[in-house]
Amino acid sequence: MELELLSLAYPPLLIFAAALLVLVLPRIAGFTVGALSLAAVLAISLIAPEGQHLAGTFLGFEVVPYYIDDFSRMVGLGLGFLGVCSVIYAYSSEASKTLVAFALVYVASSVGAAFAGDWLVLLFMWELMAVTSTLVVWHYGGDAVRAGFRYALFHGTGGVLVMLAVAAHYVQTGTFIYDGTGIADGIPALLAVLGMGVNVAFIGVHTWLPDTYPRPHIAASVFLSVYTTKTSAFVLYRAFPIGAESDLGIYIAYMGGLMSVYGATFALLQHDMRALLSYHIQAQLGYIVAGIGMGAWMIESEIAVAGAMSHLFNNILFKSLLFMAVGVVIYRTGEEDLYELGGLWREMPLTAIGFGLGALSITAIPGFNGYVSKGMLFDAADPHYYGIEASEPLYWLLWLGAIGTLLSFIKLGYYVFFHGESDVSVPDAKPGQTVAMLGLGAACVLFGVWWEGLADLAPTLHAHGGGEFTFAYPNDGEGHMHPYSTSHLQTAGVLTAVAAITFVVVRKPLSKLDLGDPAMIVYPITYHVSRWTMLAVTEIYAAVDRVVVGGVKRCYWIGNNPVLAVNAAARRLPLVDVEERQPTDGGRPSTIHLRTSIGTTVLLLTLVLTVVLWLLVV
């Protein structure tokens, strides 16, 4: 009976109800209800029965709004746990009730997308996620408004592409329900990878990340840092699941490898702390995308998918933790530039510990969760595992991304917490901020030490005796995994040593570099192209308007003054003498007003065209 009730407790609806209560209840009561709603999502994800729930029809289409399998369960656990910590952090960071209400509706849409069992519900939640996340950004005002507008344009464009992909998928398959094979091949798959690529920050359409996430309230940045990108990566897996053998799999895999390098490189060049972390969202998404691509490209690459989903789960934990720690630094010092800080570990030891736990996790140091999941992805890309030489460049791209990640967080930690003496005397994190950070940090350590627990959550790994886990291997073989094997530890040691030595060499010249992301040129180009396009359209419209209005006026005048018109025409002929005549209407001016606004003109033209099209159809 309890399990049946859980299948009826739709997680997004619980969070949405909590968002409404946040607005009307006293602050502490509202935030408590918000945290409890996300704790309920955590519990439901853990024990709800597998399968389709709340299935029915909508506008004649079969829909499954609520679907539980091992993949959605794992994502739901991560999103629920983070949600609890984020609300606690927001309360201590003096976030307004309105901001948290917006954030909870945003979280509800993200959780709804994760638990969707069909493409139609997914599309609705996808668009709602874009709208609500924009509201979270806009709420802060100031520079966040323009950044939010650019953010909305990106996600609106991506959403249209996903909508077209879903429509084309339905045309080919006749159903919106997930069937385990992903999006239909051909046009639907191409549109899906382009549209979803916006949300997961493919290179070239990633600029909304570093442009937007450093600008809103620090608590808003924590929510934003996870829900859109991680949910979208999971949806990308739904579109290109394991064994899909999609032609786009290799493209997705190599895009992921390039993202890991590109994001880490530009993170290394940043002065703004949240911009640095934003680029690392792209870099870590690169590992997840690479794993998804390998799963869709290689035959039964279960270790790749396990690594991608495990790294997605881990990323939810350590990425939000890093945004929290940096947010506390900004909250206490008011400074965003990492080069203007230093020596804060003495003033803010708890914040330094929180940052350290997150940094050690994201850089894949043994003993922390990132080490386990990133090790799976290295194994999946290693050509020695599968004998696929085409994966070797991808393997080295992931290596370069790992070195760049280590360099970035050595730099961030060094300049913020250890370099020199602090020029300010500031208090440490507030109790709620500390609880949220240390809660996430403890989870990072837990799944790094108790790696079997993480492997148990990963859907494509299977328990095996002797402290190992097995996964399917090509040609009906079986692979074995133990993250703390000698070879894995050696790899981690080499990566760390290379990064540490490199930082000593490049530290001083690096501090003088201030290179912009070349992809940011999309903003001035878009502005000027849009401006000149608008001017061209309006000037062409004005010219046509002048010609048409002038012609109509002349015709009207000729109709009212035929004698004058004949006389005027005759006077232009040679050797013709015409007597002057008075106009029959006394020469009164026209009383017809032909000019109107462009909006009214467009409306009238639309109505006329609609009637014409209707007549043609009939």
PATOR-849922 format. One record per residue (C-alpha): residue number from 0; x, z, y. Coordinates in steps of 0.02 Angstrom, whole numbers, plus 32768, in hexadecimal, padded with zeros to 4 digits. Each point is the difference from the previous one (the first is absolute). Layout:
BEGIN
NODE,nr,u,w,v
NODE,NUM,X,Z,Y
...
# end
This chain:
BEGIN
NODE,nr,u,w,v
NODE,0,8000,8000,8000
NODE,1,808D,802D,807A
NODE,2,8058,7F5C,7FDC
NODE,3,7F5E,7FA2,801E
NODE,4,7FEC,8055,80A8
NODE,5,80B2,7FD1,802E
NODE,6,7FD7,7F4B,7FDC
NODE,7,7F75,800C,8082
NODE,8,806D,8054,8085
NODE,9,8039,7F68,8060
NODE,10,80A7,8036,8051
NODE,11,7FF3,7F97,80A1
NODE,12,7F54,8046,8024
NODE,13,8040,80B3,7FF4
NODE,14,808A,7FDC,807E
NODE,15,7F8A,7FA4,8075
NODE,16,7F87,8093,8000
NODE,17,8092,8074,8027
NODE,18,8030,7F90,8093
NODE,19,7F54,8017,804C
NODE,20,8009,80BC,7FE7
NODE,21,80AA,8007,8057
NODE,22,7FAA,7FC4,809F
NODE,23,7F77,8084,8002
NODE,24,804F,809B,7FB2
NODE,25,807B,8075,8056
NODE,26,80B0,7FBD,7FF5
NODE,27,8044,806C,7F74
NODE,28,7F60,7FEF,7F99
NODE,29,7FFC,7F43,8016
NODE,30,80B5,7FE9,7FD0
NODE,31,7FE6,8070,7F68
NODE,32,7F6E,7F95,7FC7
NODE,33,806C,7F65,8018
NODE,34,808C,8048,7F96
NODE,35,7F85,8038,7F79
NODE,36,7FB4,7F51,7FF6
NODE,37,80AC,7FBA,7FDA
NODE,38,8023,808B,7F84
NODE,39,7F5F,7FC6,7FAA
NODE,40,8046,7F4E,7FF9
NODE,41,809D,8048,7FAF
NODE,42,7F98,805C,7F7E
NODE,43,7F8E,7F6C,7FDE
NODE,44,8097,7F8D,7FEA
NODE,45,8048,8079,7F82
NODE,46,7F6A,801D,7F8E
NODE,47,7F7C,7F7A,8021
NODE,48,7FD9,7F98,7F64
NODE,49,804C,7F54,7FF4
NODE,50,7F91,7F69,8018
NODE,51,7F81,7FB4,8078
NODE,52,7F8E,8073,8063
NODE,53,7F71,7FE3,807C
NODE,54,7FF8,7F4A,7FC7
NODE,55,7F6B,7F9C,803F
NODE,56,7FD2,7F68,8066
NODE,57,8010,7FD9,80B9
NODE,58,7FAB,7F66,804B
NODE,59,7FF2,7FBD,7F4F
NODE,60,80B9,8019,7FD7
NODE,61,8040,807A,7F7C
NODE,62,806D,8087,804F
NODE,63,8066,8094,7FC1
NODE,64,8027,806F,8096
NODE,65,8054,8086,7F97
NODE,66,807B,7FD5,7F75
NODE,67,8078,8077,7FA9
NODE,68,8095,7FC7,7F9A
NODE,69,80B2,803F,7FF0
NODE,70,8037,7F9F,8099
NODE,71,7F77,8039,8077
NODE,72,8011,80B1,7FBD
NODE,73,80B9,8006,802E
NODE,74,7FE2,7FBA,80AE
NODE,75,7F6B,8074,801C
NODE,76,806A,8098,7FD4
NODE,77,8084,7FCF,8080
NODE,78,7F84,7FD6,808A
NODE,79,7F9B,80A0,7FE2
NODE,80,8096,8075,8001
NODE,81,8049,7FAF,809B
NODE,82,7F57,800A,8057
NODE,83,7FFA,80BD,7FEB
NODE,84,80B0,8013,8045
NODE,85,7FDE,7F87,8090
NODE,86,7F65,805D,803C
NODE,87,805F,80A6,7FFD
NODE,88,808D,7FAE,8061
NODE,89,7F87,7FB5,807E
NODE,90,7FAF,80AA,801E
NODE,91,80A8,8050,8029
NODE,92,8036,7F6A,8068
NODE,93,7F6B,8015,8076
NODE,94,7FAC,7F5E,7FCE
NODE,95,7F52,7FF1,8049
NODE,96,7F62,8008,7F98
NODE,97,7FD9,7F4C,8030
NODE,98,80A9,7FC2,7FC3
NODE,99,7FEE,8059,7F59
NODE,100,7F4E,7FC0,7FEC
NODE,101,803F,7F4E,801B
NODE,102,808F,8021,7F88
NODE,103,7F8C,8041,7F78
NODE,104,7F8F,7F67,800C
NODE,105,80A0,7F98,7FF3
NODE,106,8035,8064,7F66
NODE,107,7F52,7FE9,7FB5
NODE,108,800E,7F42,8010
NODE,109,80AE,8004,7FB3
NODE,110,7FC6,806A,7F6D
NODE,111,7F69,7F8D,7FEE
NODE,112,8073,7F69,7FF3
NODE,113,806A,8059,7F7D
NODE,114,7F67,802C,7F95
NODE,115,7FA5,7F59,8016
NODE,116,7FD5,7FA8,7F5F
NODE,117,7FD7,7F56,8048
NODE,118,803E,7F8C,8088
NODE,119,7F62,800C,806B
NODE,120,800B,80BD,8016
NODE,121,80BB,7FEF,8017
NODE,122,7FE6,7F84,808C
NODE,123,7F87,8074,805B
NODE,124,8078,8094,7FF2
NODE,125,8093,7F92,8032
NODE,126,7FAD,7FCD,80A3
NODE,127,7FC4,80B2,8022
NODE,128,80B2,803D,7FE7
NODE,129,803D,7F84,8084
NODE,130,7F7C,8036,807F
NODE,131,8013,80BC,7FE6
NODE,132,80BE,7FFD,8002
NODE,133,7FF8,7FA2,80A6
NODE,134,7F91,808B,8045
NODE,135,8080,8081,7FC6
NODE,136,8086,7FA3,8064
NODE,137,7F94,7FE2,809A
NODE,138,7FC8,80B5,800D
NODE,139,80A8,8034,8049
NODE,140,7FF2,7F8B,8095
NODE,141,8093,7FC0,8067
NODE,142,8075,7F87,7FA9
NODE,143,7FA1,801C,7F5E
NODE,144,7F6E,7F9A,8044
NODE,145,8060,7F5C,8010
NODE,146,805D,8020,7F5E
NODE,147,7F58,8023,7FAC
NODE,148,7FBC,7F5B,8042
NODE,149,8093,7FA1,7FB4
NODE,150,7FEA,8065,7F60
NODE,151,7F48,7FCF,7FFA
NODE,152,802B,7F47,8014
NODE,153,8078,8006,7F6E
NODE,154,7F8A,805D,7F8D
NODE,155,7F6B,7F99,8036
NODE,156,805E,7F62,7FD3
NODE,157,8037,8048,7F59
NODE,158,7F4E,8039,7FDD
NODE,159,7FBB,7F51,801D
NODE,160,807E,7FB9,7F84
NODE,161,7FD0,8084,7F7E
NODE,162,7F48,7FD9,801D
NODE,163,801F,7F47,7FE3
NODE,164,8063,802B,7F62
NODE,165,7F70,8068,7FBD
NODE,166,7F82,7F77,8028
NODE,167,806B,7F7C,7FAA
NODE,168,8019,8075,7F6B
NODE,169,7F43,8011,7FEE
NODE,170,7FE9,7F44,8006
NODE,171,807D,7FEC,7F71
NODE,172,7FCC,8092,7F93
NODE,173,7F4A,8024,802D
NODE,174,801C,80BC,800E
NODE,175,804D,8081,8075
NODE,176,801F,8081,7F76
NODE,177,80B4,802B,7FD2
NODE,178,8027,7FBD,7F53
NODE,179,80B7,8032,7FF2
NODE,180,8044,7F51,801E
NODE,181,800A,800D,80BD
NODE,182,7FCF,7F82,8083
NODE,183,7FDC,7F4E,7FC7
NODE,184,8095,7F89,7FFF
NODE,185,8017,7F79,8081
NODE,186,7FB6,800D,80AF
NODE,187,7FB8,80B1,7FE6
NODE,188,80AA,8044,7FCA
NODE,189,805B,7FAB,8090
NODE,190,7F84,8041,8082
NODE,191,8007,80AE,7FB2
NODE,192,80BC,800D,8005
NODE,193,8003,7FC6,80B6
NODE,194,7F76,8075,8038
NODE,195,803D,8097,7FA0
NODE,196,80B0,7FD6,8038
NODE,197,7FCE,8032,80B1
NODE,198,7FCF,80AF,7FC9
NODE,199,8099,8019,7F93
NODE,200,8073,7FC1,808B
NODE,201,8048,7F5F,7FB9
NODE,202,8091,7FC5,806C
NODE,203,7FBE,7FA3,8097
NODE,204,7F58,8059,8003
NODE,205,8049,80B0,8001
NODE,206,8018,8019,80BA
NODE,207,7F60,8066,8012
NODE,208,8057,808D,7FA0
NODE,209,808E,802E,8077
NODE,210,7F96,7FCB,8094
NODE,211,7F6C,8073,7FD8
NODE,212,8034,8099,7F9C
NODE,213,8077,804D,8082
NODE,214,7F7A,8004,8088
NODE,215,7F6B,806D,7FD0
NODE,216,7FF3,80BD,7FE9
NODE,217,807E,8045,7F82
NODE,218,7F73,8034,7F8B
NODE,219,7FB7,7F50,800A
NODE,220,80A8,7FB8,7FCD
NODE,221,7FFD,806A,7F62
NODE,222,7F58,7FB9,7FCB
NODE,223,8030,7F4F,8030
NODE,224,80A7,8006,7FA7
NODE,225,7FAC,8002,7F55
NODE,226,7F4B,7FCD,7FF0
NODE,227,8000,7F4A,8038
NODE,228,80A3,7FC8,7FB2
NODE,229,7FF8,805E,7F5A
NODE,230,7F4A,7FD5,7FE0
NODE,231,8025,7F4B,8029
NODE,232,8094,7FFD,7F89
NODE,233,7F8D,8042,7F78
NODE,234,7F80,7F78,8028
NODE,235,808D,7F81,7FF4
NODE,236,801B,803F,7F4F
NODE,237,7F46,7FEA,7FDB
NODE,238,8011,7F4B,8038
NODE,239,80A0,7FE2,7F9C
NODE,240,7FFC,807A,7F6C
NODE,241,807B,8010,7F73
NODE,242,8004,7F6A,7F8F
NODE,243,7FAA,7F8E,807F
NODE,244,8090,7F84,7FEE
NODE,245,7FD3,7FC1,80AD
NODE,246,8068,7F76,804E
NODE,247,8006,806E,809B
NODE,248,804F,8091,7FA1
NODE,249,80B2,7FC9,8020
NODE,250,7FD9,7FE5,80B9
NODE,251,7FB5,80AF,800D
NODE,252,8094,804D,7FA4
NODE,253,8083,7FB0,8070
NODE,254,7F9B,8023,809D
NODE,255,8007,80B7,7FCB
NODE,256,80BC,7FF8,7FEA
NODE,257,8017,7FB2,80AC
NODE,258,7F8B,8080,804E
NODE,259,806C,808E,7FBC
NODE,260,809A,7FB7,8055
NODE,261,7FAB,7FC8,80A1
NODE,262,7FA6,80A5,801C
NODE,263,809A,806A,7FDC
NODE,264,806C,7F94,8071
NODE,265,7F90,800E,8099
NODE,266,7FDE,80B7,7FDD
NODE,267,80BB,801B,800E
NODE,268,8001,7FB3,80AE
NODE,269,7F73,806A,8049
NODE,270,800D,8087,8085
NODE,271,7F4A,8036,7FF5
NODE,272,7FE8,8075,7F6C
NODE,273,7F51,7FC8,7FD1
NODE,274,8032,7F49,8011
NODE,275,808D,8021,7F84
NODE,276,7F84,804E,7F86
NODE,277,7F87,7F6F,801C
NODE,278,8082,7F81,7FCC
NODE,279,801F,8069,7F66
NODE,280,7F49,7FF1,7FD4
NODE,281,8023,7F46,7FF2
NODE,282,80A0,801E,7F9E
NODE,283,7FAE,8074,7F81
NODE,284,7F69,7F8E,7FF2
NODE,285,8080,7F7C,7FD3
NODE,286,802B,805F,7F60
NODE,287,7F47,8012,7FD5
NODE,288,7FDC,7F49,8024
NODE,289,8098,7FCC,7F99
NODE,290,7FC0,8065,7F6C
NODE,291,7F52,7FB4,800E
NODE,292,804B,7F52,800C
NODE,293,806D,801D,7F67
NODE,294,7F68,803D,7FA0
NODE,295,7FA0,7F61,802B
NODE,296,8098,7F90,7FE5
NODE,297,8057,8042,7F64
NODE,298,7FA4,800B,7F5C
NODE,299,7FC0,80B1,7FE3
NODE,300,807A,8052,8079
NODE,301,7FB6,80AE,7FEB
NODE,302,8097,805B,8047
NODE,303,7FF1,7F9C,80A1
NODE,304,7F49,802E,8018
NODE,305,8021,80B6,7FD1
NODE,306,808B,8003,8081
NODE,307,7F93,7FB0,8085
NODE,308,7F6E,8079,7FE7
NODE,309,8074,8097,7FF1
NODE,310,805C,7FCE,809E
NODE,311,7F5A,7FE6,8059
NODE,312,7FCC,80B0,7FCC
NODE,313,80A8,8049,8034
NODE,314,7FFD,7FA0,80A4
NODE,315,7F5B,8054,802C
NODE,316,805B,80A6,7FF3
NODE,317,80AA,7FE6,8050
NODE,318,7FD0,7F83,8087
NODE,319,7F79,8072,8047
NODE,320,8078,8093,7FF4
NODE,321,8082,7FA4,8069
NODE,322,7F7F,7FD3,8084
NODE,323,7FCB,80B7,8004
NODE,324,80B2,803F,8018
NODE,325,8027,7F82,8089
NODE,326,7F56,8026,804D
NODE,327,802D,80B8,800D
NODE,328,80A3,7FD2,8058
NODE,329,7F9F,7F96,807E
NODE,330,7F7B,8087,8012
NODE,331,8080,8086,8029
NODE,332,8080,7F9D,8065
NODE,333,7F98,7F72,804A
NODE,334,808E,7F88,7FD4
NODE,335,7FEC,7F60,7F9A
NODE,336,80B4,7FBE,800A
NODE,337,806B,8042,7F73
NODE,338,80A0,7FEA,8066
NODE,339,7FBD,807B,8081
NODE,340,7FF5,808B,7F7F
NODE,341,807B,8060,7F95
NODE,342,8024,80A8,7FAF
NODE,343,7F48,8027,7FE3
NODE,344,801B,804B,7F55
NODE,345,802C,80A6,8052
NODE,346,7F63,7FFD,806C
NODE,347,7F8A,7FB6,7F7D
NODE,348,8040,802C,7F51
NODE,349,7F56,7FEC,7FAA
NODE,350,7FE7,7F54,804D
NODE,351,80B1,7FD1,7FCC
NODE,352,7FD9,8036,7F4D
NODE,353,7F60,7F99,8001
NODE,354,805E,7F69,8042
NODE,355,808A,801A,7F80
NODE,356,7F85,8003,7F6F
NODE,357,7FB1,7F5E,803C
NODE,358,80A6,7FAB,8023
NODE,359,8049,802E,7F56
NODE,360,7F62,7FBD,7FAE
NODE,361,7FF7,7F59,805B
NODE,362,80BA,7FE1,7FE5
NODE,363,7FEE,801B,7F43
NODE,364,8075,8093,7FEB
NODE,365,7FF9,804A,7F4F
NODE,366,7F8A,8092,7FF4
NODE,367,7F7E,7FB1,8074
NODE,368,7F6C,7F91,7FD9
NODE,369,8040,7F62,8054
NODE,370,8094,7FFF,7F89
NODE,371,7F8B,7FF2,7F69
NODE,372,7F8F,7F75,803F
NODE,373,8089,7F9B,8054
NODE,374,8064,800B,7F5D
NODE,375,7F6F,7FAE,7FA3
NODE,376,8000,7F70,807C
NODE,377,80BC,7FE7,7FF2
NODE,378,7FED,7FFB,7F42
NODE,379,7F73,7F81,800E
NODE,380,8067,7F8D,806F
NODE,381,809F,8014,7F9B
NODE,382,801B,7F5A,7FA2
NODE,383,8050,8061,7F71
NODE,384,7F55,8046,7FD5
NODE,385,7FA1,7F5E,7FF6
NODE,386,8087,7F7D,7FF7
NODE,387,7FB0,7FA5,8093
NODE,388,808D,7FC2,806F
NODE,389,7F85,7FD6,808B
NODE,390,7FE7,80BA,801D
NODE,391,80B8,8024,8027
NODE,392,7FF6,7FD4,80BC
NODE,393,7F67,8071,800B
NODE,394,8062,808D,7FAF
NODE,395,8087,7FF4,8085
NODE,396,7F81,7FF5,808C
NODE,397,7FB9,80A6,7FC5
NODE,398,80B1,8046,7FFD
NODE,399,801E,7FCB,80B4
NODE,400,7F5A,804B,8033
NODE,401,8031,80A5,7FAE
NODE,402,80A6,8005,805E
NODE,403,7FA8,7FDB,80A4
NODE,404,7F83,808B,7FDE
NODE,405,808B,807E,7FE1
NODE,406,805A,7FCA,80A0
NODE,407,7F61,8010,8068
NODE,408,7FD9,80B0,7FC9
NODE,409,80B3,803B,800C
NODE,410,7FFA,7FC0,80B3
NODE,411,7F56,804E,8028
NODE,412,802B,80AA,7FB5
NODE,413,80AE,8002,804D
NODE,414,7FCB,7FDB,80B4
NODE,415,7F62,8069,8001
NODE,416,8034,809C,7FA0
NODE,417,80BD,800A,7FEE
NODE,418,805C,7FA0,8088
NODE,419,8042,8071,808B
NODE,420,7FA4,8094,804A
NODE,421,7F4A,8006,8030
NODE,422,7FE0,7FF3,80BB
NODE,423,7F55,8051,7FF1
NODE,424,7FBE,80A3,7FBB
NODE,425,7F5F,7FD9,7FA4
NODE,426,7F98,8059,7F7C
NODE,427,7FF3,7FBF,7F50
NODE,428,7F68,7FB0,7FB0
NODE,429,7F5A,805B,800C
NODE,430,7FBC,8052,7F61
NODE,431,7F87,7F72,7FD5
NODE,432,8088,7F7D,801D
NODE,433,8076,8061,7F91
NODE,434,7F80,8013,7F74
NODE,435,7FDB,7F45,8003
NODE,436,80B7,7FCD,8000
NODE,437,8039,807A,7F7A
NODE,438,7F68,7FD6,7F94
NODE,439,802F,7F48,8000
NODE,440,80B9,802B,7FEC
NODE,441,7FDA,806C,7F68
NODE,442,7FA1,7F6E,7FB1
NODE,443,8097,7F8F,801E
NODE,444,8071,807B,7FA5
NODE,445,7F80,8021,7F77
NODE,446,7FF3,7F49,7FCD
NODE,447,80BC,7FEA,800E
NODE,448,8028,808F,7F8B
NODE,449,7F65,7FF6,7F92
NODE,450,800D,7F44,7FF6
NODE,451,7F99,7FFE,7F60
NODE,452,7F6A,8033,8069
NODE,453,8018,7F68,806F
NODE,454,8019,7F90,7F69
NODE,455,7F60,8045,7FB2
NODE,456,7FA1,7FC9,809D
NODE,457,804D,7F51,7FFC
NODE,458,7F80,7F96,7FA3
NODE,459,8074,7F8F,7F9D
NODE,460,8079,8082,7FBB
NODE,461,7FE6,8059,7F5B
NODE,462,803E,80AA,7FC6
NODE,463,8089,8000,7F7E
NODE,464,8061,8089,7FAA
NODE,465,80A9,803B,803B
NODE,466,7FD5,8006,80B9
NODE,467,7FF1,7F43,8011
NODE,468,7F72,7F8B,8028
NODE,469,7FE5,7F53,7FBB
NODE,470,7FBA,7F61,8049
NODE,471,7FD8,7F54,7FBE
NODE,472,8095,7F8B,7FF9
NODE,473,7FFC,7F41,7FFC
NODE,474,7FEC,7FAB,7F57
NODE,475,7FA2,8095,7FB7
NODE,476,8094,8074,8019
NODE,477,8005,80B2,8042
NODE,478,8065,8045,8091
NODE,479,8035,80B4,801B
NODE,480,8010,805C,80A4
NODE,481,805C,809E,8030
NODE,482,8023,800D,80BB
NODE,483,808C,807F,7FEE
NODE,484,8067,7F98,7F8B
NODE,485,80B8,7FEB,8029
NODE,486,7FEB,7F4E,803E
NODE,487,7F73,802F,8076
NODE,488,8062,8092,8048
NODE,489,8098,7F91,8017
NODE,490,7F97,7F80,805E
NODE,491,7FBD,8088,8074
NODE,492,80B0,8044,801C
NODE,493,8047,7F55,802C
NODE,494,7F73,7FDA,8079
NODE,495,8013,80A8,8058
NODE,496,80BD,7FF2,800D
NODE,497,7FF9,7F4F,8045
NODE,498,7F7F,8033,8082
NODE,499,805F,809D,8035
NODE,500,80A4,7FA3,8017
NODE,501,7FAB,7F72,805B
NODE,502,7FAD,8079,8079
NODE,503,80A7,804E,802E
NODE,504,8043,7F52,8027
NODE,505,7F6B,7FBB,8061
NODE,506,7FBF,809F,8055
NODE,507,804C,7FE4,80AC
NODE,508,7FE2,7F44,8011
NODE,509,7F52,8019,7FB8
NODE,510,7FD2,807B,808A
NODE,511,8027,7F7A,8082
NODE,512,7F95,7F7A,7FAF
NODE,513,7F51,7FE2,8041
NODE,514,7FC8,7F5F,7FAB
NODE,515,7F49,7FD3,7FFD
NODE,516,7F9F,7FBF,7F6D
NODE,517,7FFD,7F41,8010
NODE,518,7F51,7FFE,7FB7
NODE,519,7FC4,805C,809C
NODE,520,800B,7F59,805A
NODE,521,7F53,7FE2,7FB7
NODE,522,7FB6,806A,808C
NODE,523,8041,7FA0,8099
NODE,524,7FE7,7F5A,7FA6
NODE,525,7F4D,802F,7FD5
NODE,526,7FE0,8039,80B2
NODE,527,8042,7F62,8052
NODE,528,7FB3,7F8A,7F80
NODE,529,7F58,8059,8012
NODE,530,800C,7FFF,80BF
NODE,531,802C,7F48,800F
NODE,532,7F81,7FD1,7F7B
NODE,533,7F7A,805E,805F
NODE,534,8033,7FAD,80A4
NODE,535,8002,7F55,7FAF
NODE,536,7F53,8019,7FB6
NODE,537,7FB5,8043,80A0
NODE,538,804E,7F77,806D
NODE,539,7FC5,7F78,7F89
NODE,540,7F53,804F,8001
NODE,541,8002,8006,80BF
NODE,542,8034,7F49,800B
NODE,543,7F78,7FC8,7F87
NODE,544,7F84,806E,805D
NODE,545,802C,7FAE,80A6
NODE,546,7FEC,7F51,7FB8
NODE,547,7F5B,8027,7FAA
NODE,548,7FB4,8060,8091
NODE,549,803A,7F7B,807C
NODE,550,7FB6,7F74,7F94
NODE,551,7F59,8059,7FEC
NODE,552,7FF7,8022,80BC
NODE,553,8021,7F49,8027
NODE,554,7F7B,7FC7,7F85
NODE,555,7F83,807A,804B
NODE,556,8028,7FC5,80B0
NODE,557,7FED,7F49,7FCD
NODE,558,7F59,8027,7FAF
NODE,559,7FC1,8053,80A0
NODE,560,804F,7F81,8077
NODE,561,7FF9,7F54,7FAD
NODE,562,8000,7F9F,80A3
NODE,563,8097,805C,8045
NODE,564,8057,7FE9,7F5A
NODE,565,7FE0,7F43,8003
NODE,566,8037,7FF6,80B5
NODE,567,809C,8063,7FDC
NODE,568,802A,7F90,7F6D
NODE,569,7FDB,7F64,8063
NODE,570,806F,8034,8090
NODE,571,808F,8003,7F85
NODE,572,7FE2,7F49,7FD7
NODE,573,8056,7F7D,806E
NODE,574,7F9A,7F94,807B
NODE,575,7F5F,8064,7FEA
NODE,576,7FA6,8047,8097
NODE,577,7F82,8089,7FD6
NODE,578,7F8A,8052,807C
NODE,579,800D,80BC,8010
NODE,580,7F67,8054,7FB3
NODE,581,7FC7,80B5,8003
NODE,582,7FF5,805D,7F5B
NODE,583,7F52,800F,7FB9
NODE,584,8012,80BD,7FEA
NODE,585,804B,8021,80AA
NODE,586,80AC,8019,7FB1
NODE,587,7FDB,80AD,7FBE
NODE,588,808A,804D,7F96
NODE,589,7FE7,801E,7F46
NODE,590,7FAB,80A3,7FD1
NODE,591,803D,7FFC,7F4B
NODE,592,808C,807E,7FDE
NODE,593,806F,7FB2,7F7C
NODE,594,808C,807F,7FFF
NODE,595,7FFB,8095,7F89
NODE,596,807B,8079,7FAF
NODE,597,806C,7FCA,7F6F
NODE,598,7FAF,8086,7F93
NODE,599,7F51,7FBD,8022
NODE,600,803D,7F4E,7FE1
NODE,601,804D,8031,7F59
NODE,602,7F5F,805A,7FD1
NODE,603,7F95,7F68,802B
NODE,604,8074,7F8A,7FA3
NODE,605,7FFD,8073,7F69
NODE,606,7F43,8003,8000
NODE,607,7FF6,7F43,800F
NODE,608,807F,7FE6,7F74
NODE,609,7FA5,807E,7F92
NODE,610,7F5B,7FA3,8017
NODE,611,8055,7F59,7FDB
NODE,612,8053,8044,7F61
NODE,613,7F5A,804C,7FC8
NODE,614,7FA7,7F5A,8019
NODE,615,8089,7FA6,7F9F
NODE,616,7FF4,807C,7F70
NODE,617,7F41,7FF4,7FFC
# end
